[in-house]
Amino acid sequence: MAKPEMDFHDTELIPWEELTKEPEQYVKILAKCPKTGAFTRLIRSQPDLYETITRYDNPPGKLLVHEDYWEEVYSFSGTLIDTTLNRTFKEGYFACRPPGMKHGPFFHPTSAVSYEVRTPDKLMDKPEIEFFDTNLLPWKSVEGVEGQYEKILDRDKKNKGFTRLVLNEPDMECCVRDIRFPREKAYIYDEHLWTEIMVLDGTILDVEENATYIKGYYANFAPGKKHGPYFFPLGAMWIETRYPELVL
């Protein structure tokens, strides 16, 4: 089993749903595996600047801990303040939390949106990583792909799964020259792993679909799925998680 296969689509079109047990928090479920319960979502916290100022030493939120699943989190926008660590996390911060890892309570003085991938305990084994600024990691060239770079954020010890940031340099000149007859062909991300993508910045032009993808577009490609060719006239960056079939 796996999360449903999805081509790129605009998550802005998905309505926010309020979390009944978490006031002032809203979610968009992007994909969910019906068999294992693994899911990917966006979670938005409303601004709470007044509470941040007046209740910092006595936060209304709870210390959080998830006993039965892993949680990979990328700060999509806004600001989070962890009152236990007394640290502030902004857009571009990433964390990988194993079951039982405590975090929070949090404040969100300017609001915050996070991209979360949750996976049941037995299906993943990655390193425990507290929030860190991914801007501090160097970009490394992707072998065999001109103008593309990556930052590996974590790797799974059980399988070949991993999460990374991908950056493509602007290729406006190639786009103008080759848009009607692309030199690149449709390609396969991975023959064996699912590929989950959230666009973070820039523009992706999909020649085959005659479509444009910008920040907030999401896709989940099955192993062996062909897609593209793509152009990146203004450059593009996305977060990408590759994972095997989800079998408990």
C-alpha positions as YAML, in Angstrom:
chain: A
units: angstrom
residues:
- id: 1
  name: MET
  ca: [0.00, 0.00, 0.00]
- id: 2
  name: ALA
  ca: [0.98, 3.64, -0.37]
- id: 3
  name: LYS
  ca: [-0.45, 7.11, -0.42]
- id: 4
  name: PRO
  ca: [-2.51, 7.77, -3.56]
- id: 5
  name: GLU
  ca: [-0.59, 8.56, -6.73]
- id: 6
  name: MET
  ca: [-1.06, 12.23, -7.64]
- id: 7
  name: ASP
  ca: [0.27, 14.50, -10.35]
- id: 8
  name: PHE
  ca: [1.17, 18.07, -9.46]
- id: 9
  name: HIS
  ca: [-1.79, 20.06, -8.16]
- id: 10
  name: ASP
  ca: [-2.28, 23.35, -6.33]
- id: 11
  name: THR
  ca: [-2.76, 22.84, -2.59]
- id: 12
  name: GLU
  ca: [-4.26, 26.34, -2.39]
- id: 13
  name: LEU
  ca: [-7.45, 24.78, -3.79]
- id: 14
  name: ILE
  ca: [-7.76, 22.44, -0.80]
- id: 15
  name: PRO
  ca: [-9.80, 23.99, 2.04]
- id: 16
  name: TRP
  ca: [-8.34, 24.32, 5.52]
- id: 17
  name: GLU
  ca: [-10.05, 22.20, 8.18]
- id: 18
  name: GLU
  ca: [-9.94, 23.24, 11.83]
- id: 19
  name: LEU
  ca: [-8.44, 20.80, 14.31]
- id: 20
  name: THR
  ca: [-11.15, 20.22, 16.89]
- id: 21
  name: LYS
  ca: [-8.72, 19.48, 19.74]
- id: 22
  name: GLU
  ca: [-6.24, 22.20, 18.77]
- id: 23
  name: PRO
  ca: [-7.90, 25.64, 18.64]
- id: 24
  name: GLU
  ca: [-6.46, 28.12, 16.15]
- id: 25
  name: GLN
  ca: [-4.86, 25.33, 14.12]
- id: 26
  name: TYR
  ca: [-5.94, 24.15, 10.68]
- id: 27
  name: VAL
  ca: [-4.85, 21.34, 8.37]
- id: 28
  name: LYS
  ca: [-4.91, 20.25, 4.75]
- id: 29
  name: ILE
  ca: [-4.46, 16.51, 4.26]
- id: 30
  name: LEU
  ca: [-2.51, 16.15, 1.01]
- id: 31
  name: ALA
  ca: [-2.27, 12.36, 0.90]
- id: 32
  name: LYS
  ca: [-3.06, 9.44, 3.22]
- id: 33
  name: CYS
  ca: [-2.43, 5.70, 3.03]
- id: 34
  name: PRO
  ca: [-5.71, 3.94, 3.93]
- id: 35
  name: LYS
  ca: [-3.93, 0.79, 5.13]
- id: 36
  name: THR
  ca: [-1.17, 2.16, 7.36]
- id: 37
  name: GLY
  ca: [-2.48, 5.61, 8.25]
- id: 38
  name: ALA
  ca: [0.68, 7.33, 6.99]
- id: 39
  name: PHE
  ca: [-0.15, 10.81, 5.75]
- id: 40
  name: THR
  ca: [1.22, 14.10, 4.49]
- id: 41
  name: ARG
  ca: [-0.32, 17.42, 5.43]
- id: 42
  name: LEU
  ca: [0.05, 21.16, 5.75]
- id: 43
  name: ILE
  ca: [-0.69, 22.55, 9.21]
- id: 44
  name: ARG
  ca: [-1.34, 26.23, 9.85]
- id: 45
  name: SER
  ca: [-1.24, 27.97, 13.21]
- id: 46
  name: GLN
  ca: [-2.92, 31.33, 13.64]
- id: 47
  name: PRO
  ca: [-0.86, 34.32, 14.89]
- id: 48
  name: ASP
  ca: [-0.59, 34.42, 18.68]
- id: 49
  name: LEU
  ca: [1.70, 37.40, 19.27]
- id: 50
  name: TYR
  ca: [-0.27, 38.60, 22.31]
- id: 51
  name: GLU
  ca: [-0.05, 35.19, 23.97]
- id: 52
  name: THR
  ca: [3.65, 34.97, 23.06]
- id: 53
  name: ILE
  ca: [4.29, 38.20, 24.96]
- id: 54
  name: THR
  ca: [1.99, 37.66, 27.93]
- id: 55
  name: ARG
  ca: [2.22, 33.89, 28.46]
- id: 56
  name: TYR
  ca: [5.69, 32.87, 27.33]
- id: 57
  name: ASP
  ca: [6.56, 31.42, 30.76]
- id: 58
  name: ASN
  ca: [3.18, 29.70, 31.04]
- id: 59
  name: PRO
  ca: [2.21, 28.65, 27.49]
- id: 60
  name: PRO
  ca: [-1.33, 27.42, 26.88]
- id: 61
  name: GLY
  ca: [-0.05, 24.70, 24.54]
- id: 62
  name: LYS
  ca: [1.16, 21.28, 25.65]
- id: 63
  name: LEU
  ca: [4.46, 19.46, 25.49]
- id: 64
  name: LEU
  ca: [3.98, 17.25, 22.45]
- id: 65
  name: VAL
  ca: [5.05, 13.64, 21.98]
- id: 66
  name: HIS
  ca: [3.92, 11.10, 19.38]
- id: 67
  name: GLU
  ca: [4.36, 7.53, 20.56]
- id: 68
  name: ASP
  ca: [3.48, 5.61, 17.41]
- id: 69
  name: TYR
  ca: [4.79, 7.48, 14.38]
- id: 70
  name: TRP
  ca: [7.68, 9.41, 12.89]
- id: 71
  name: GLU
  ca: [7.26, 13.04, 11.95]
- id: 72
  name: GLU
  ca: [9.29, 14.93, 9.36]
- id: 73
  name: VAL
  ca: [8.58, 18.66, 9.43]
- id: 74
  name: TYR
  ca: [9.65, 21.47, 7.12]
- id: 75
  name: SER
  ca: [8.80, 25.04, 8.11]
- id: 76
  name: PHE
  ca: [6.97, 26.30, 5.03]
- id: 77
  name: SER
  ca: [6.37, 29.87, 6.23]
- id: 78
  name: GLY
  ca: [6.07, 31.98, 9.36]
- id: 79
  name: THR
  ca: [7.69, 31.59, 12.78]
- id: 80
  name: LEU
  ca: [7.61, 28.94, 15.51]
- id: 81
  name: ILE
  ca: [9.00, 29.46, 19.01]
- id: 82
  name: ASP
  ca: [9.77, 26.36, 21.10]
- id: 83
  name: THR
  ca: [9.47, 27.51, 24.71]
- id: 84
  name: THR
  ca: [11.25, 24.45, 26.11]
- id: 85
  name: LEU
  ca: [14.31, 24.97, 23.93]
- id: 86
  name: ASN
  ca: [13.87, 28.77, 23.95]
- id: 87
  name: ARG
  ca: [14.57, 28.77, 20.21]
- id: 88
  name: THR
  ca: [12.92, 30.33, 17.17]
- id: 89
  name: PHE
  ca: [12.41, 28.42, 13.92]
- id: 90
  name: LYS
  ca: [11.63, 30.13, 10.62]
- id: 91
  name: GLU
  ca: [10.97, 29.20, 7.01]
- id: 92
  name: GLY
  ca: [13.53, 26.63, 5.85]
- id: 93
  name: TYR
  ca: [13.96, 24.82, 9.17]
- id: 94
  name: PHE
  ca: [13.63, 21.01, 9.17]
- id: 95
  name: ALA
  ca: [13.18, 18.35, 11.86]
- id: 96
  name: CYS
  ca: [12.86, 14.57, 11.93]
- id: 97
  name: ARG
  ca: [11.20, 13.31, 15.10]
- id: 98
  name: PRO
  ca: [11.11, 9.62, 16.03]
- id: 99
  name: PRO
  ca: [8.32, 8.20, 18.19]
- id: 100
  name: GLY
  ca: [8.65, 9.46, 21.74]
- id: 101
  name: MET
  ca: [10.63, 12.62, 20.92]
- id: 102
  name: LYS
  ca: [9.27, 15.52, 22.96]
- id: 103
  name: HIS
  ca: [8.83, 18.97, 21.42]
- id: 104
  name: GLY
  ca: [7.07, 22.23, 22.18]
- id: 105
  name: PRO
  ca: [5.06, 23.88, 23.55]
- id: 106
  name: PHE
  ca: [5.08, 26.30, 20.62]
- id: 107
  name: PHE
  ca: [4.08, 29.87, 19.95]
- id: 108
  name: HIS
  ca: [3.48, 31.24, 16.43]
- id: 109
  name: PRO
  ca: [3.68, 35.05, 16.75]
- id: 110
  name: THR
  ca: [3.47, 35.73, 13.00]
- id: 111
  name: SER
  ca: [1.48, 32.59, 12.15]
- id: 112
  name: ALA
  ca: [3.18, 29.48, 10.76]
- id: 113
  name: VAL
  ca: [2.61, 26.85, 8.11]
- id: 114
  name: SER
  ca: [4.48, 23.55, 8.26]
- id: 115
  name: TYR
  ca: [4.74, 20.69, 5.79]
- id: 116
  name: GLU
  ca: [4.56, 17.37, 7.65]
- id: 117
  name: VAL
  ca: [5.15, 13.77, 6.59]
- id: 118
  name: ARG
  ca: [4.02, 11.26, 9.21]
- id: 119
  name: THR
  ca: [4.95, 7.58, 9.01]
- id: 120
  name: PRO
  ca: [4.07, 4.72, 11.42]
- id: 121
  name: ASP
  ca: [6.87, 3.63, 13.74]
- id: 122
  name: LYS
  ca: [7.76, 0.28, 12.15]
- id: 123
  name: LEU
  ca: [7.94, 1.66, 8.61]
- id: 124
  name: MET
  ca: [10.84, 4.05, 9.06]
- id: 125
  name: ASP
  ca: [14.17, 4.34, 10.84]
- id: 126
  name: LYS
  ca: [15.80, 7.72, 10.34]
- id: 127
  name: PRO
  ca: [18.06, 9.74, 12.65]
- id: 128
  name: GLU
  ca: [16.52, 11.98, 15.30]
- id: 129
  name: ILE
  ca: [16.97, 15.58, 14.16]
- id: 130
  name: GLU
  ca: [15.86, 18.65, 16.08]
- id: 131
  name: PHE
  ca: [14.86, 21.70, 14.03]
- id: 132
  name: PHE
  ca: [17.83, 23.16, 12.18]
- id: 133
  name: ASP
  ca: [18.30, 25.78, 9.49]
- id: 134
  name: THR
  ca: [18.70, 23.99, 6.14]
- id: 135
  name: ASN
  ca: [20.27, 27.16, 4.73]
- id: 136
  name: LEU
  ca: [23.43, 26.19, 6.62]
- id: 137
  name: LEU
  ca: [23.86, 23.03, 4.53]
- id: 138
  name: PRO
  ca: [25.90, 23.34, 1.32]
- id: 139
  name: TRP
  ca: [24.32, 22.54, -2.02]
- id: 140
  name: LYS
  ca: [25.90, 19.58, -3.83]
- id: 141
  name: SER
  ca: [25.65, 18.87, -7.55]
- id: 142
  name: VAL
  ca: [23.31, 16.05, -8.54]
- id: 143
  name: GLU
  ca: [25.30, 13.54, -10.52]
- id: 144
  name: GLY
  ca: [24.28, 13.39, -14.15]
- id: 145
  name: VAL
  ca: [21.86, 16.35, -14.00]
- id: 146
  name: GLU
  ca: [23.29, 19.65, -15.20]
- id: 147
  name: GLY
  ca: [22.21, 22.69, -13.21]
- id: 148
  name: GLN
  ca: [20.60, 20.69, -10.40]
- id: 149
  name: TYR
  ca: [21.73, 20.59, -6.77]
- id: 150
  name: GLU
  ca: [20.61, 18.84, -3.60]
- id: 151
  name: LYS
  ca: [20.79, 18.88, 0.18]
- id: 152
  name: ILE
  ca: [20.21, 15.49, 1.80]
- id: 153
  name: LEU
  ca: [18.26, 16.08, 5.02]
- id: 154
  name: ASP
  ca: [17.99, 12.49, 6.24]
- id: 155
  name: ARG
  ca: [18.29, 8.86, 5.15]
- id: 156
  name: ASP
  ca: [16.38, 5.76, 6.23]
- id: 157
  name: LYS
  ca: [18.50, 3.02, 7.82]
- id: 158
  name: LYS
  ca: [15.98, 0.31, 6.85]
- id: 159
  name: ASN
  ca: [15.72, 1.05, 3.16]
- id: 160
  name: LYS
  ca: [16.96, 3.47, 0.53]
- id: 161
  name: GLY
  ca: [14.44, 6.17, 1.41]
- id: 162
  name: PHE
  ca: [15.55, 9.74, 2.02]
- id: 163
  name: THR
  ca: [14.40, 13.34, 2.19]
- id: 164
  name: ARG
  ca: [16.20, 16.12, 0.36]
- id: 165
  name: LEU
  ca: [15.93, 19.65, -0.94]
- id: 166
  name: VAL
  ca: [16.39, 20.04, -4.70]
- id: 167
  name: LEU
  ca: [17.45, 23.26, -6.44]
- id: 168
  name: ASN
  ca: [17.38, 23.89, -10.18]
- id: 169
  name: GLU
  ca: [19.22, 26.82, -11.72]
- id: 170
  name: PRO
  ca: [17.23, 29.17, -13.99]
- id: 171
  name: ASP
  ca: [17.18, 27.97, -17.60]
- id: 172
  name: MET
  ca: [15.28, 30.77, -19.34]
- id: 173
  name: GLU
  ca: [17.58, 30.68, -22.36]
- id: 174
  name: CYS
  ca: [16.98, 26.95, -22.87]
- id: 175
  name: CYS
  ca: [13.27, 27.44, -22.25]
- id: 176
  name: VAL
  ca: [12.96, 30.08, -24.99]
- id: 177
  name: ARG
  ca: [15.08, 28.06, -27.40]
- id: 178
  name: ASP
  ca: [13.68, 24.58, -26.82]
- id: 179
  name: ILE
  ca: [10.14, 24.96, -25.44]
- id: 180
  name: ARG
  ca: [8.49, 23.57, -28.58]
- id: 181
  name: PHE
  ca: [10.99, 20.77, -29.13]
- id: 182
  name: PRO
  ca: [12.63, 19.95, -25.77]
- id: 183
  name: ARG
  ca: [15.98, 18.24, -25.95]
- id: 184
  name: GLU
  ca: [15.27, 16.45, -22.69]
- id: 185
  name: LYS
  ca: [12.80, 13.56, -22.62]
- id: 186
  name: ALA
  ca: [10.27, 12.47, -20.04]
- id: 187
  name: TYR
  ca: [12.11, 10.67, -17.26]
- id: 188
  name: ILE
  ca: [11.54, 8.49, -14.22]
- id: 189
  name: TYR
  ca: [12.37, 9.75, -10.74]
- id: 190
  name: ASP
  ca: [12.85, 6.31, -9.20]
- id: 191
  name: GLU
  ca: [12.18, 2.75, -10.35]
- id: 192
  name: HIS
  ca: [11.73, 1.38, -6.83]
- id: 193
  name: LEU
  ca: [10.64, 4.21, -4.50]
- id: 194
  name: TRP
  ca: [7.68, 6.55, -4.34]
- id: 195
  name: THR
  ca: [8.57, 10.23, -4.81]
- id: 196
  name: GLU
  ca: [6.68, 12.88, -2.86]
- id: 197
  name: ILE
  ca: [7.29, 16.53, -3.80]
- id: 198
  name: MET
  ca: [6.23, 19.92, -2.45]
- id: 199
  name: VAL
  ca: [7.33, 22.96, -4.47]
- id: 200
  name: LEU
  ca: [8.90, 25.60, -2.22]
- id: 201
  name: ASP
  ca: [10.01, 28.31, -4.61]
- id: 202
  name: GLY
  ca: [10.36, 29.25, -8.27]
- id: 203
  name: THR
  ca: [8.57, 27.93, -11.33]
- id: 204
  name: ILE
  ca: [8.38, 24.54, -13.02]
- id: 205
  name: LEU
  ca: [7.11, 24.32, -16.61]
- id: 206
  name: ASP
  ca: [5.78, 20.89, -17.56]
- id: 207
  name: VAL
  ca: [6.00, 20.65, -21.35]
- id: 208
  name: GLU
  ca: [3.99, 17.44, -21.68]
- id: 209
  name: GLU
  ca: [1.10, 18.70, -19.55]
- id: 210
  name: ASN
  ca: [1.39, 22.33, -20.71]
- id: 211
  name: ALA
  ca: [1.23, 23.32, -17.04]
- id: 212
  name: THR
  ca: [3.06, 25.60, -14.62]
- id: 213
  name: TYR
  ca: [3.81, 24.65, -11.02]
- id: 214
  name: ILE
  ca: [4.75, 27.19, -8.35]
- id: 215
  name: LYS
  ca: [5.12, 27.29, -4.56]
- id: 216
  name: GLY
  ca: [2.48, 25.15, -2.91]
- id: 217
  name: TYR
  ca: [2.10, 22.57, -5.69]
- id: 218
  name: TYR
  ca: [2.30, 18.96, -4.50]
- id: 219
  name: ALA
  ca: [2.73, 15.57, -6.20]
- id: 220
  name: ASN
  ca: [3.18, 11.93, -5.22]
- id: 221
  name: PHE
  ca: [4.68, 9.80, -8.01]
- id: 222
  name: ALA
  ca: [4.58, 6.00, -8.03]
- id: 223
  name: PRO
  ca: [7.78, 4.02, -8.73]
- id: 224
  name: GLY
  ca: [8.51, 3.98, -12.45]
- id: 225
  name: LYS
  ca: [6.22, 6.92, -13.20]
- id: 226
  name: LYS
  ca: [7.33, 8.99, -16.20]
- id: 227
  name: HIS
  ca: [6.92, 12.76, -16.13]
- id: 228
  name: GLY
  ca: [8.35, 15.92, -17.62]
- id: 229
  name: PRO
  ca: [10.30, 17.14, -19.43]
- id: 230
  name: TYR
  ca: [10.53, 20.25, -17.28]
- id: 231
  name: PHE
  ca: [11.94, 23.74, -17.65]
- id: 232
  name: PHE
  ca: [12.82, 26.06, -14.76]
- id: 233
  name: PRO
  ca: [12.84, 29.56, -16.29]
- id: 234
  name: LEU
  ca: [13.14, 31.33, -12.93]
- id: 235
  name: GLY
  ca: [14.79, 28.46, -11.11]
- id: 236
  name: ALA
  ca: [12.91, 26.15, -8.74]
- id: 237
  name: MET
  ca: [13.30, 24.49, -5.34]
- id: 238
  name: TRP
  ca: [11.32, 21.69, -3.76]
- id: 239
  name: ILE
  ca: [11.41, 19.27, -0.84]
- id: 240
  name: GLU
  ca: [11.32, 15.65, -1.92]
- id: 241
  name: THR
  ca: [10.77, 12.46, 0.08]
- id: 242
  name: ARG
  ca: [11.42, 9.05, -1.45]
- id: 243
  name: TYR
  ca: [9.96, 6.06, 0.34]
- id: 244
  name: PRO
  ca: [9.17, 2.37, -0.31]
- id: 245
  name: GLU
  ca: [5.79, 0.66, -0.31]
- id: 246
  name: LEU
  ca: [4.11, 1.08, 3.08]
- id: 247
  name: VAL
  ca: [3.65, -2.40, 4.54]
- id: 248
  name: LEU
  ca: [3.06, -3.06, 8.24]
...
